[in-house]
Amino acid sequence: MQIRRYKHFASVVGLVLGLLCAVEAAKVNKHKPWIETTYHGIVTENDDKVLLDPPLIALDKDAPLRYAESFEVTFTKEGEICGFRIHGQNVPFEAVVLDKSTGEGVIRAKDKLDCELQKEHTFTIQAYDCGEGPDGANMKKSHKATVHIQVNDINEYSPVFKEKSYKATVIEGKKYDSILKVEAVDADCSFQFSQICSYEIITPDVPFTVDKDGFIKNTEKLNYSKERMYKLTVTAYDCGKNRASEDVLVKINIKPTCKPGWQGFNKRIEYEPGTGSLALFPSMHLETCEEPITSIQANIELETNHIGKGCDRDTYSEKSLHKLCGASAGTVELLPAPSSSANWTVGLPTDNGHDSDQVFEFNGTQAIKVPEGVVSTSLKEPFTVSVWMRHGPGAREKETILCNSDKTEMNRHHYSLYVHNCHLILLLRQDPAETENYKPAEFHWKLDQVCDKEWHHYVLNVEFPSVALFVDGATFEPFLVTEDYPLHSSKIDMQLTIGACWQGGNARMSQFFRGNLAGLMIRSGKLENKKVIDCLYTCKEGLDVQLPEEVASAVKVAFNPNQSSLTVEGDDIEAFDKVMQHISYLNSRQFPTPGIRHLRVSTTVKCFNEETCILIPEAAGYVMVLQPEEPKISLSGIDHFARGAAEFESPEGVTLFPELRIVSTITREVEAETEPEAAEGAEDDPTVQETVVSEEIMHNLDTCEVTALGDELDGEHETLEVDQAQVQQRGLEMTSSNLGLVLTGVNTMANYEQVLHLIRYKNWHTEALFDRKFKLFCSELNGRYISNDFKVEVSVIHTANPMDHANNAMVQPNFINPVHHASVDLSGHNLVNAHQASVVPSAATIVIVVCVSFLVFMIILGVFRIRSAHQHTMRDTEGGKENEMDWDDSALTITVNPMETYEDQHSSEEEEEEEEESEEGEEEDDITSAESESSEDEEAGEPEDQQGASRQQQLEWDDSTLTY
């Protein structure tokens, strides 16, 4: 075994010797070391270790062979890295080899680094091997690599203020955006540690604050009498949270000087309706603190956007407003207030208020169809479309305002007005023509007003092929006009819709509108002139100024179109003050919309250097328009009368309101009048009473409506009529239906009263008619003020045979119909008509009837007394014989109340009859003597017979104790 080990050792030694011989034969330094071309390093100041990316390693192809066993042979130094060499001037770094065989090395700082002196270092580095043999001959060097080293900062410095202290002076009573600025710096080199992140006021309970940039401002108005100087201690922090090495002192002096601005300005200004113009600034003047002023400009703005459609305007119907502004006939209102004659807007939500204009809301799901006949199917050119619209930014779909399309079968749009992406577009397709040529079909306007959520007035004057658009009175030209072929001929009816477009082929609505509309009008046959357009847009409220003659040339005044804003410019303060004192608010409406109108005065003052030398604070207030005293419109007259049937059937008919009166009153509270001596003490007496007085006023009406109560009017045999010539002569319009009659138009109460006197009711079949009831009411300002409901009941007087009884005074009167007993009792009716001579007998006949009636009354009285005595005698003689068969009523006494009617609890019909008889009995004094006597004769006979037939014969009244 031992011999075998020696043999193995000998073989290994032989192999090693062989390798050594081979290495010695190949021992030549052929290759240069290799390193990366660029290195990036980071070192923290006050540290010497550099972190390199990539690590510093030099490679050499001459490195010795490596065996797979656990050891390697390195007897030669060829391929080893002996060192690194740094090239550059004053480079504070050195390179050190950590392992010659692997070529690994490091770079480290030779001295302490300072980021504040130099943040970055750049130099080159080179690696070299150990050469050949013991003396290192034939040494090889690598290429030069660039090294970039960044020195990282440490937060070693604290902030330092630039100034040892700060001072500032401010004027009392003002809040400043910035009084002064404190500033600190930090010597650190990095952005993080060299930046000042915050400032802080250390002094507690002071009315100042400092922001992150060092600007100090006051948090409240300063008062000189409270504190004349504030001393503040301020510190600073860098972004590494190092506090300033020394805090700084800030002194702020309060200067008691005058306050530039408007003096004598009242924030609340009350406006009483009907008082004309009201001075807004009667005692206001500008305080400039004796600064040398070269120019003054003031802008006075009255905010009325929240009132009605942008400001206070008359709230009559749009049709009435067009007429008031001078527009000729032919205007059709497509969005009228709901009424019996125009009911297609009933389903639309409105503003539910009568103080301002009535507007209609479209929420993207609602639309209305305009009935046929309201507007002609094809507009005659030229024509005008006008509308008030409030619309905000909407979806990208088309939103239709007005559309006329096929009613069935197809979806063709003949004309429409719609909104699309803040564009207002008018589509107008021409009717079929002989030549199939392209013609203008769509007119596009790009308008900011379409999507600003404010009210605007749009008027389109169409005179094909041109279209003129007016927005709030200003003219706009279309930026795009597209053409199309005329429509093909068709017999399909058309449907006019508002708020969407009707798709006849699909039988549904599409392109719904989202917004508010009001006053949609179409006027066919004539264009609207600029004067009418301006009148429709003009506000009834605004600013006004009457320039005094002595300052008219020194001051310039300019108004905006609706007089809600004016600008005053001048250089003379005294003249400027006089003009401001003459600026007034005016509301020409008799019943203005109550509420607040905000008022702002913005002023700019310049000095000789054309710069703003002093700041004039904005003066803000408001005009409070008080609630107007609401008028009470009262309708009065004869509310119950009767006429002969012949009058109803005559060509003239029966006048419904012959003595109608329209009166409007307001109620005021006034202090009770006192003696001069007592008046002095009454000023401080809280118990002084105010007296309420009613005062009659005059104003316009815009609607009066007469409706039939009960059944609607049957056009085959009854009607309400009025002379159209008289209606037109007084500037009114009349529409009628089976519901009644409507008068419209802004006009005086007197003219309405005169026309209402002319309304007649005619009925050609009065045989089954006994009475007819009507209701009348009037309104002002499109329903804002409404009168009482005045109801009129007209009874029909039926005659049995007027020809046979023409000269017979003893016969039953001709207005009594014995067949219809329930309807012939006319007590309480007022027969006040110029034609009543036909039913009232002459004076001689009346005398005869009175005498005969008195004679008949005496005879009836005697019969009653004889009958009473006879009944009493019969009861005494026969009382013992038939005691068990008859009622014993000798001791029974019944007192009869002639005003009380018999009530049958089991019959509702008899209750109603007897109540009517009771009411008619109370009005018996209104009937003439002839009618009264005739009624007595009939009532004395008929009721007694009816009682005998309906009651038991054995039950009788004991009237022996009655005194006649």
Secondary structure, DSSP 8 states (H G I E B T S, - for coil): -HHHHHHHHHHHHHHHHHHHHHHHHT-------B--SEEEEEEETT--B-EEES--B-B-TT-----SSS-------TT-EEEEEEESTT--EEEEEEETTTTEEEEEESS---TTT-SEEEEEEEEEE--BTTTTBS--B---EEEEEEEE-------EESSSEEEEEEETT---S-SEE--EE---SSHHHHSEEEEEE-SSS-SEEE-TT-EEEESS---TTT-SEEEEEEEEEETT--B-SS-EEEEEEEE-----EEES--SEEEE-TTS--EES-TT-EEE-TT---SEEEEEEEEE-TTSBTTB----S-HHHHHHHTT--S-EEESS----SS--TTTTS-B---SSS---EEEESS--EEE-TTSS-SS--SSEEEEEEEE--S--SS-EEEEEEEESSS---EEEEEEEETTEEEEEE-----SS---EEEEEEEE-GGGGSSSEEEEEEEEETTEEEEEETTEEE--SEEEEE---------EEEEESSEEETTTTEEES--EEEEEEEEEEESS---HHHHHHHH--SEEEEE---GGGTTTEEEEE-TTSSEEEEEES-HHHHHHHHHTEEEEE--SS---EEEEEEEEEEEE-TTSSB-S----EEEEEEE------EEEEES--EEEEEHHHHHSSS-EES-TT-EEEEEEEEEEE----HHHHHHHTT-TT--EEEEEEEE--EEEEEEEEESSS---TTTEEEE--HHHHHHTT-EEEE-SSEEEEEEEEEHHHHHHHHHT-EEEES--TT--EEEEEEEEEETTTTEE---EEEEEEEE--S-TTTTTT-SSS--TT--SS-GGG---TT-----TTGGGTS--HHHHHHHHHHHHHHHHHHHHHHHHHHHHHHHHHHHHTTTTTTTS---TT------TT-----TT-HHHHHHHHHHHHHHHTGGGS-HHHHHHHHHHHHHHHHHHHHHHS-TT-----TT---
